[in-house]
Amino acid sequence: MLTDQDYPFYKLLFLFLVSIFSNVFSAISGGGAGLIQLPALLLFGIPYYQALALHKLATVALGIGGSLRNFRSYKSDLLVILILLIIGIPGVLIGSSLVRIISNEYLYLIIGLLSIFLGSYSFTKPDLGLTIINKNIDFFNWIKFIFFVFIIGILNGSISSGTGLLVTILLIKTFGLDFLKAISITFFCVGIFWNASGAIALSQIGVFPLRILIVLLLGSFLGGLLGAHLSKLKGNKIVKRFFTFVCLCVGISLCLKFIRQAI
């Protein structure tokens, strides 16, 4: 449900700029917009679950903006995309239902440590994700991929940051994609469809300020469009550096959040 609550212009402008900035980073690195955007929403006094839903709705616009330049290239990856949607979305819905009844603090720690590991792993593997490697995927690897997609979907439904990064690295390791290709698929599947599903499920919690939602949607779309353009312009090396940096930042942020909640 939406409400047209009044907010000062300067606050809306600040949130718009934060949204553009965070989503440019996210479009280049494959995730992590919630590291900046979600805390900004919480500073407005919006309850966590409603802020999470607003963030997910906004990242649908990010996914659209980040996918527009790459839409024609998805034909060669239809099977991977179908698995991400058919297996991932039920996981997202399960995670969105669990968010009301379980404590998130240990999930923060798990995702935080995983993100730090991914950032460190990317840093120590100079060739990771810089070129496309044609891999022969056997039955066991398909099953393993499906399992991890479902688990990451559950985490996406309940945690705001880090799951896009997990999907990106899963695509690179499983199919030998480069960062540009993997991030493109991540934004199409996770950014649009996973986050839309999670936002709809979380929207049952309460009302949402309409003006903030409009500001976030516009900022996320423009940030996604600009980030996708910059990533194409700069290529895989700069994208990998952003991915490594954002992974480490997201991981440290979530671990600190766990520590604060545990004290």
N, C-alpha and C positions, 0 to 999 in steps of 0.2 A: 504494500500500500504506500502511496506517495503523499507527501504533505508539502505545501508551499510555504514553509517556514522562512521568515525573512533573515538574511545574513548581510552584514556590511559589505560593501563592494570590495574594499581592500582585502578582506579575508577570502572572498571568492577569487579575486585576482591572484592572491598568494597560492591558493590551492590549485588554480589552473596552471601556474608556472611550475609548481612542484610536480603536478601530474605529467606535464610535457617532459620535464627533465628526467623523472624516474622511468618513464616509458620509452624514451630514447635509449637509455641504458639497457632497458629490458629487451627492446627490439634487437639491439646489437648482440647482446650476450645470451639471449634465449630464456630469460626469466629474471626475477629479482625485483620487479616493480614494487611489490609489497613491502620491501625493505624501507622505502621512503614514503610511499603513498599511504599505506595503512597507518603508520604513526601520525601522519598529518591529519588523517580523519579522526583519530582518537583525540588529538589536540582540540578538535572542535566539540568535544564532549559527546560524540556519538558512541553508543554502547558497542562493545567489541563485535558481537555477532552481526549487528546491523552494519558496522563499518566493514566487516569481512564481506558481507553480501554486496555492499556498494562497490568495494574494490573489485570483486569478481565481475559485476556488471560492467564496470569501466574497462576491465581487461578484455572483455568481448570486443569493445571498440579497438583496443590495442591489437588484438588478434586480426581483426579485419584490416586495420591500417598496415600491419606487418605482413599480411598475406597478399595484398592487392598486386604487388609487383611480381609475385611468384606463382600466381594462380594456374597458369597454363602448364607449369612444370609438374603438377601433382598427378598427371595421368600415369606416369611411370611408377608411381608408388601407391596405387589404389588399394592393394591388399594390406599394406602396412597401415594406411589411413583407416581402412575399415576396421582392422583389429583395434586400433587406438580408440575408435569411437564405440564399437560394439562391446568391447571388454572394459574400456576405461570409464565410460559414462555410468554404468551401474556401480562401479567402485566409488565414483564421485558422490552419487546419491547416498550410498551407504555411509560414507565419511561425513556428509552433511547432516545425516540423522544422528550420527554418533557424537557430533560436536556439542550437542545439548546435554549429553549424559555422562561424558567422560572428561577427565582433566586433560588439557592439552600440554601440560608442562613437559611430560616425558616425550611427547611427539616433537616438541620444540628441540629437545636435546638430541633425539635421533636424527632429525632432518639437519640440525646444525652440524653435528659430527660428520654426517654424510656429505654435506656441502663442503666442509673443510677438506675432507678426503678427496672429493672430486676436484677441487681447486688445486690441491697439492699434486694429485695425479696428473692433471692437465699440464701443470708447470714442469713436472719431471719427464714428461713424454713429448719431446719437441715436435714430433711428426703427427701427433694425435689430431685428427680432424682437419688436416690441411689439404688432403687429397682424398678423392673417392677411391675406395678399394672394393673391387668386386668380390664378394664373399659367397660361397656356397652354403646356404643355411639348411642344416639337416632338421629332422623332426624334433629332436631334443631341444635344439636352439629355438625353434618356434614355440614350443611349450614353455620354455624358460622366459621368452619374451612376453608371452601372454600372461604368465604369472606376475611378472614385474609390472606390467601395464596395469593390472588389476590392483596391486598393492599401492602403486603410486597414485592411482585414481582415488583410492580411499584416503590417502594422505592429502591429496588436493582438495577433497571435500571439507577437510577440517583445519588445514594449515594454509596460511596466506602466502608464504614465501618458500621457494626452493624446489617445488615439484616440477616446474618447467625445465629447470636445470637438470633434474634427474632424467626426464624424458629425453632431453637433448643428448645426454651422454649415453643413454641406453640405445638410442638409434645409431649413434656413432660406433659403439662397441659391437652391436649386434650385426649391423648391415654394412659397416665400413663407409658410412656417409661422411662427407666433410661438414664443417660447422655450418656453412651457409645453407646447405640442403637440410640438415637435421633441424636447425632453428626454424626454417621455413615450415616444415611439417609440424613442429611443436606449436607454432603460433596458429596454424590452421586448426589443428585438433584440440589442443589444450586451451589456447587463447580464446577461441570462439566457442566450441561446443562443450568442453569440460566446464569452463567457467560459467557459461550460460546455464548449464544444468545445475551447478552448485548454487548459483545466485537465485535461481527460481526456487530451489529447495529451501534456502536460507531466508527467502523473502517472506515466508510465513511467520517470521518471528515478530515483526512489528512494522512501523511506518518508516518511510525514508524521505529525507528532505529533497524535494524535486530540484531545487536550484543547484545543490551540490552534485546531484547525479548528472545534470546537464553539463556542468563544468568539468566533471571527471570524464564523461564520455567524449567531449570535445578534445580535452587535453590528451587523453589516451590515444584517440584516433590520430591526432596530429603527431604525437610522439612516436607511435608505431610506424607511421608513414615516413617520417624523417629518419628514424633509426634504421628501417629497412633500406632506405636510399643510401645512407652512410655506410652500412655494412656491404652493400653491393659495390660501392665506390672504393672502399678501403680493402676489401678482400678478406680471406680467411685468417691471415695472421693477426690483424687487428681485432677481428671477432674473437679469436681464441684468447687474446690478452684480456679482452673485456670479460669473457666467460670466466677465466681464471680469477680475475679480480672480484667479480660479482659473487662467485661461489664462496670465496674466502670471507667477503663482507657479510653475506647472508648467513653463513655458518657461525661466524663470531657473534653476530647480532642475536641469532636464535639461542645460542648457548648462554649468552648474557641474560636473555629473557628467562631462560630456565633457572638460572642462578637467582635472579631477582624474585621469581615466584616461589622458589624453594626456601628462601630466607624467611 
